[in-house]
């Protein structure tokens, strides 16, 4: 069935008159586009801020695109791009560019240009990440999930819906995002033909339907009709498609209205109400022929051919089935419907050989559709099996050839036999050495994974912690030291969650995280705490990468096991210097010195040090130049304390 989803960003509500006008315009973008333009024109006349002015133009561009006035939309789009090129980049400009790219992604989505749409959405995500509009990231995830749906990549669809759910929950915006996420899950299970679970999520989303905007109402009604269509309950599908058309028809949104015409035509065709089917199919064909929408025209000619067959006009049916035959980019389910009609045509005309041919083609397509959701795993297993089988076959062939060589002249073939045996031995040696290295690699990955999972099992839900801390922050007076400390703790926790998910980060990110940690620890260490930073000013900290937590873990150990254990002055020094073709990092403290913590009273698991050690070991196996790591107590005459040193090559590769 034909389906389309309208996806624009919601407005920001700050209570100012201009923002209120923007909100009213966005709320009327589908119901009353003329009023939406009027509200925006008033807002444009009131604003004195250039960034705000072009943000409102971006909303005006959305209205043009949503109502199929593409030329005017692109005129505004180009003027906004020119403005962004003229001014310095900032979070607001990133947000403006992200909104534009999302809108253009919608445009390509409407035209069924999925690759172009996916590129625009990906660029929109990168821009929004650098803006102050993180709350709009779930909208982009849902847009990307919609594109992967059209590509038939349901594993990617599920991935982006899960990411949208996670981000929405973390940002506390499930009240806004629950409808599209529940709706998306309902559609996903519909595609998997798990109708009971699909109906469950559809009903959860339907509870909020009355409060949704026109775009969401239309998309939901259209999709709910698809649900009953796939269940072959056509009489139940009809009211939903009629409702979808009634939602958009008063707004004169021709594209969406004609999507409904196609769906209604097909439903009436399934219900054998042929006059109604012809009426709606002809309306849809005239519209999409104007815009040369390949997918729509392919499906419409198939439906018109089916109608002709039901009316007994096999000649017209065959003529239609021979038009718009290019299947590149066409949904396999639509190809299957076309093949079914060709099968019926040839069966009607007595050409049973051709009818059987199309029946066979359809069987292949249907089998592919059923298996596509598990195809990636099956392909991977099949690939491994094929590789092992190929090696065994080659070995058997070589042995057979070696056996036949015994019958040839020994003086001529002895060297060839020796060469063959040497090749086999070398190949097997290389194969087993490669397997051994791979097994060691997997073992290291497994060890690191177990250590990370052990750490994760001891975590409390980050979202729960953030909610508690944010509540505590809001209860403190503005500017109070406790509020500052709690804010720093929240920043530390968020940074910790982000950093631990990465294998490598920039030196700047690591230093910022360590500074935040030490600022929080400074009060607990007392007035005797002395912190010394020695950073080489020639280093570009944004361009240098190092393993995540490389500095943080030794610093935390120095505070926890070194400085906290002594009285009097507590010194901590961090040195970062260029050293030939690498970076030398050194952390020193004046604690009791390095020792193995084996006593039962030791408060700590050593988990961080284990993960750091395993990570360095894992990365070094893939690099010629290695990261070096040493921990030692200060030598006599230098006082007490511990020195932790690292050397990181500048060209170190962190990719697996």
Secondary structure, 3 states (H helix, E strand, C coil): CCCCCCCCCCCCCCCCHHHHHHHHHHHCCCCCHHHHHHHHHHHHHHCCCHHHHHHHHHHHHHHHHHCCCHHHHHHHHHHHHHHHHHCCCCHHHHHHHHHHHHHHHHHHHHCCCHHHHHHHHHHHHHHHHCCCCHHHHHHHHHHHHHHHHHHCCHHHHHHHHHHHHHHHHHHCCHHHHHHHHHHHHHHHHHHCCCHHHHHHHHHHHHCCHHHCCHHHHHHHHHHHHHHHHHCCCHHHHHHHHHHHHHHHHCCCCHHHHHHHHHHHHHHHHHCCCHHHHHHHHHHHHHHHHHHCCHHHHHHHHHHHHHHHHHCCCHHHHHHHHCCCCCCCCCCHHHHHHHHHHHHHHHHHCCCHHHHHHHHHHHHHHHHHHHHHHHHHHHHHHHHHHHHHHHHHHHHHHHHHHHHHHCCCCHHHHHHHHHHHHHHHHHHHHHHHHHHHHHHHHHHHHHHHHHHHHHHHHCCCCHHHHHHHHHHHHHHCCCCCHHHHHHHHHHHHHHHHHHHHCCCEEEHHHHHHHHHHHHHHHHHHHCCCEEEEEEECCCCCCCCCEEECCHHHHHHHHHHHHHHHHCCCCEEEEEEEEEECCEEEEEEEECCCCCCCCCCCCCCCCCHHHHHHHHHHHHHHCCCCCCCEEEEEECCCCCCCCEEEEEEEECCCCCCC
